[in-house]
Amino acid sequence: AAPPAFARDGLHDFDSEIGTWTIHTKRLMHPLANANDWVTYDGTKIVTSPWGGRASIAEVKEDGAAGHLNFVAIRLYDPDAQQWSLNFTSAGNAAFGVPLHGELRNGGIEFIGPDTQNGRSILVRFISKEESADRASSEQYFSDDGGKTWELNWVNTYTRVKG
């Protein structure tokens, strides 16, 4: 009989993000519209990890030429599924959207799930990568063809605030 496969415990996948970061965002204003109308924002991201690592909460506040961004990302770990859920909401929004689900894959934590864009069903892919102890990045992609092709529409770069 073959030995049982090793079950990876991802409980501490986001521990390295705990703390305060500067954030620079590049955002495509009209995704899936053959647009090239990128805007930028700068601000802060504060990450905490309650429940012994089973949750990771990131609060982001940014400003740019296109306005103000203020949102919260809550990542919750399910040890039975060995996956994370990613839940977003923004200030002024009374609810979370449909969560994305994911795990460590190809050097980053990759989430995927359904959403809508301008009334159309799409897929969303969000990838979070640690580049070093003090630098990280994340990217968001949309697909309106069931995941055959992906359009990059959001890029974040993070630098840890020292002290």
Contacts in CASP RR format, 6 or more apart in sequence:
PFRMAT RR
TARGET T0000
AUTHOR 0000-0000-0000
METHOD contacts of the structure
MODEL  1
AAPPAFARDGLHDFDSEIGTWTIHTKRLMHPLANANDWVTYDGTKIVTSP
WGGRASIAEVKEDGAAGHLNFVAIRLYDPDAQQWSLNFTSAGNAAFGVPL
HGELRNGGIEFIGPDTQNGRSILVRFISKEESADRASSEQYFSDDGGKTW
ELNWVNTYTRVKG
7 82 0 8 1.000
8 82 0 8 1.000
8 103 0 8 1.000
8 104 0 8 1.000
9 79 0 8 1.000
9 82 0 8 1.000
10 77 0 8 1.000
10 82 0 8 1.000
10 84 0 8 1.000
10 103 0 8 1.000
10 104 0 8 1.000
11 52 0 8 1.000
11 53 0 8 1.000
11 54 0 8 1.000
11 77 0 8 1.000
11 79 0 8 1.000
12 53 0 8 1.000
13 77 0 8 1.000
13 84 0 8 1.000
13 104 0 8 1.000
13 109 0 8 1.000
14 47 0 8 1.000
14 49 0 8 1.000
14 53 0 8 1.000
14 56 0 8 1.000
14 75 0 8 1.000
14 84 0 8 1.000
14 109 0 8 1.000
15 49 0 8 1.000
15 53 0 8 1.000
16 130 0 8 1.000
16 133 0 8 1.000
16 136 0 8 1.000
17 47 0 8 1.000
17 56 0 8 1.000
17 58 0 8 1.000
17 130 0 8 1.000
17 136 0 8 1.000
18 47 0 8 1.000
18 48 0 8 1.000
18 49 0 8 1.000
18 56 0 8 1.000
19 46 0 8 1.000
19 47 0 8 1.000
19 48 0 8 1.000
19 160 0 8 1.000
19 161 0 8 1.000
20 44 0 8 1.000
20 45 0 8 1.000
20 46 0 8 1.000
20 47 0 8 1.000
20 160 0 8 1.000
20 161 0 8 1.000
21 44 0 8 1.000
21 45 0 8 1.000
21 46 0 8 1.000
21 47 0 8 1.000
21 136 0 8 1.000
21 158 0 8 1.000
21 159 0 8 1.000
21 160 0 8 1.000
21 161 0 8 1.000
22 42 0 8 1.000
22 43 0 8 1.000
22 44 0 8 1.000
22 45 0 8 1.000
22 158 0 8 1.000
22 159 0 8 1.000
22 161 0 8 1.000
23 41 0 8 1.000
23 42 0 8 1.000
23 43 0 8 1.000
23 44 0 8 1.000
23 45 0 8 1.000
23 60 0 8 1.000
23 62 0 8 1.000
23 156 0 8 1.000
23 157 0 8 1.000
23 158 0 8 1.000
24 40 0 8 1.000
24 41 0 8 1.000
24 42 0 8 1.000
24 43 0 8 1.000
24 156 0 8 1.000
24 157 0 8 1.000
25 40 0 8 1.000
25 41 0 8 1.000
25 42 0 8 1.000
25 62 0 8 1.000
25 69 0 8 1.000
25 154 0 8 1.000
25 155 0 8 1.000
25 156 0 8 1.000
26 38 0 8 1.000
26 39 0 8 1.000
26 40 0 8 1.000
26 154 0 8 1.000
26 155 0 8 1.000
27 38 0 8 1.000
27 39 0 8 1.000
27 40 0 8 1.000
27 41 0 8 1.000
27 66 0 8 1.000
27 153 0 8 1.000
27 154 0 8 1.000
27 155 0 8 1.000
28 35 0 8 1.000
28 36 0 8 1.000
28 37 0 8 1.000
28 38 0 8 1.000
28 151 0 8 1.000
28 152 0 8 1.000
28 153 0 8 1.000
28 154 0 8 1.000
29 35 0 8 1.000
29 37 0 8 1.000
29 38 0 8 1.000
29 39 0 8 1.000
29 66 0 8 1.000
30 37 0 8 1.000
31 117 0 8 1.000
31 142 0 8 1.000
31 151 0 8 1.000
31 153 0 8 1.000
32 117 0 8 1.000
32 118 0 8 1.000
32 120 0 8 1.000
32 122 0 8 1.000
32 142 0 8 1.000
32 144 0 8 1.000
32 151 0 8 1.000
32 153 0 8 1.000
39 64 0 8 1.000
39 65 0 8 1.000
39 66 0 8 1.000
40 64 0 8 1.000
40 65 0 8 1.000
41 62 0 8 1.000
41 63 0 8 1.000
41 64 0 8 1.000
41 66 0 8 1.000
41 67 0 8 1.000
41 69 0 8 1.000
42 62 0 8 1.000
42 63 0 8 1.000
42 64 0 8 1.000
43 60 0 8 1.000
43 61 0 8 1.000
43 62 0 8 1.000
43 63 0 8 1.000
44 60 0 8 1.000
44 61 0 8 1.000
44 62 0 8 1.000
44 161 0 8 1.000
45 58 0 8 1.000
45 59 0 8 1.000
45 60 0 8 1.000
45 158 0 8 1.000
46 58 0 8 1.000
46 59 0 8 1.000
47 56 0 8 1.000
47 57 0 8 1.000
47 58 0 8 1.000
48 56 0 8 1.000
48 57 0 8 1.000
49 55 0 8 1.000
49 56 0 8 1.000
49 57 0 8 1.000
50 57 0 8 1.000
53 77 0 8 1.000
54 76 0 8 1.000
54 77 0 8 1.000
54 79 0 8 1.000
55 74 0 8 1.000
55 75 0 8 1.000
55 76 0 8 1.000
55 77 0 8 1.000
56 74 0 8 1.000
56 75 0 8 1.000
57 72 0 8 1.000
57 73 0 8 1.000
57 74 0 8 1.000
57 75 0 8 1.000
58 72 0 8 1.000
58 73 0 8 1.000
58 74 0 8 1.000
58 75 0 8 1.000
59 71 0 8 1.000
59 72 0 8 1.000
60 69 0 8 1.000
60 70 0 8 1.000
60 71 0 8 1.000
60 72 0 8 1.000
60 73 0 8 1.000
61 68 0 8 1.000
61 69 0 8 1.000
61 70 0 8 1.000
62 68 0 8 1.000
62 69 0 8 1.000
62 70 0 8 1.000
63 69 0 8 1.000
69 90 0 8 1.000
70 90 0 8 1.000
70 91 0 8 1.000
71 88 0 8 1.000
71 89 0 8 1.000
71 90 0 8 1.000
71 91 0 8 1.000
72 88 0 8 1.000
72 89 0 8 1.000
72 90 0 8 1.000
73 86 0 8 1.000
73 87 0 8 1.000
73 88 0 8 1.000
74 86 0 8 1.000
74 87 0 8 1.000
74 96 0 8 1.000
75 84 0 8 1.000
75 85 0 8 1.000
75 86 0 8 1.000
75 87 0 8 1.000
76 84 0 8 1.000
76 85 0 8 1.000
76 87 0 8 1.000
77 83 0 8 1.000
77 84 0 8 1.000
78 84 0 8 1.000
78 85 0 8 1.000
81 101 0 8 1.000
82 103 0 8 1.000
83 101 0 8 1.000
83 102 0 8 1.000
83 103 0 8 1.000
84 101 0 8 1.000
84 102 0 8 1.000
84 103 0 8 1.000
84 109 0 8 1.000
84 111 0 8 1.000
85 99 0 8 1.000
85 100 0 8 1.000
85 101 0 8 1.000
85 102 0 8 1.000
86 99 0 8 1.000
86 100 0 8 1.000
86 101 0 8 1.000
86 102 0 8 1.000
86 111 0 8 1.000
86 126 0 8 1.000
87 96 0 8 1.000
87 97 0 8 1.000
87 99 0 8 1.000
88 96 0 8 1.000
88 97 0 8 1.000
89 95 0 8 1.000
89 96 0 8 1.000
89 97 0 8 1.000
97 115 0 8 1.000
98 113 0 8 1.000
98 114 0 8 1.000
98 115 0 8 1.000
99 113 0 8 1.000
100 111 0 8 1.000
100 112 0 8 1.000
100 113 0 8 1.000
100 124 0 8 1.000
100 126 0 8 1.000
101 111 0 8 1.000
101 112 0 8 1.000
101 113 0 8 1.000
102 109 0 8 1.000
102 110 0 8 1.000
102 111 0 8 1.000
102 112 0 8 1.000
103 109 0 8 1.000
103 110 0 8 1.000
104 110 0 8 1.000
107 129 0 8 1.000
108 127 0 8 1.000
108 128 0 8 1.000
108 129 0 8 1.000
108 130 0 8 1.000
109 127 0 8 1.000
109 128 0 8 1.000
109 129 0 8 1.000
110 125 0 8 1.000
110 126 0 8 1.000
110 127 0 8 1.000
111 124 0 8 1.000
111 125 0 8 1.000
111 126 0 8 1.000
111 127 0 8 1.000
111 128 0 8 1.000
112 123 0 8 1.000
112 124 0 8 1.000
112 125 0 8 1.000
112 126 0 8 1.000
113 123 0 8 1.000
113 124 0 8 1.000
113 125 0 8 1.000
114 121 0 8 1.000
114 122 0 8 1.000
114 123 0 8 1.000
114 124 0 8 1.000
115 121 0 8 1.000
115 122 0 8 1.000
115 123 0 8 1.000
115 124 0 8 1.000
115 142 0 8 1.000
116 122 0 8 1.000
117 142 0 8 1.000
117 144 0 8 1.000
120 144 0 8 1.000
121 144 0 8 1.000
122 142 0 8 1.000
122 143 0 8 1.000
122 144 0 8 1.000
123 142 0 8 1.000
123 143 0 8 1.000
123 146 0 8 1.000
123 147 0 8 1.000
124 140 0 8 1.000
124 141 0 8 1.000
124 142 0 8 1.000
124 143 0 8 1.000
125 140 0 8 1.000
125 141 0 8 1.000
125 142 0 8 1.000
125 143 0 8 1.000
125 150 0 8 1.000
126 138 0 8 1.000
126 139 0 8 1.000
126 140 0 8 1.000
126 141 0 8 1.000
127 138 0 8 1.000
127 139 0 8 1.000
127 141 0 8 1.000
128 136 0 8 1.000
128 137 0 8 1.000
128 138 0 8 1.000
129 136 0 8 1.000
129 137 0 8 1.000
129 138 0 8 1.000
130 136 0 8 1.000
131 137 0 8 1.000
133 160 0 8 1.000
134 159 0 8 1.000
134 160 0 8 1.000
134 162 0 8 1.000
135 157 0 8 1.000
135 158 0 8 1.000
135 159 0 8 1.000
135 160 0 8 1.000
136 157 0 8 1.000
136 158 0 8 1.000
137 155 0 8 1.000
137 156 0 8 1.000
137 157 0 8 1.000
137 158 0 8 1.000
138 154 0 8 1.000
138 155 0 8 1.000
138 156 0 8 1.000
138 158 0 8 1.000
139 152 0 8 1.000
139 154 0 8 1.000
139 155 0 8 1.000
139 156 0 8 1.000
140 152 0 8 1.000
140 153 0 8 1.000
140 154 0 8 1.000
140 155 0 8 1.000
141 150 0 8 1.000
141 151 0 8 1.000
141 152 0 8 1.000
141 153 0 8 1.000
142 150 0 8 1.000
142 151 0 8 1.000
142 153 0 8 1.000
143 149 0 8 1.000
143 150 0 8 1.000
143 151 0 8 1.000
END
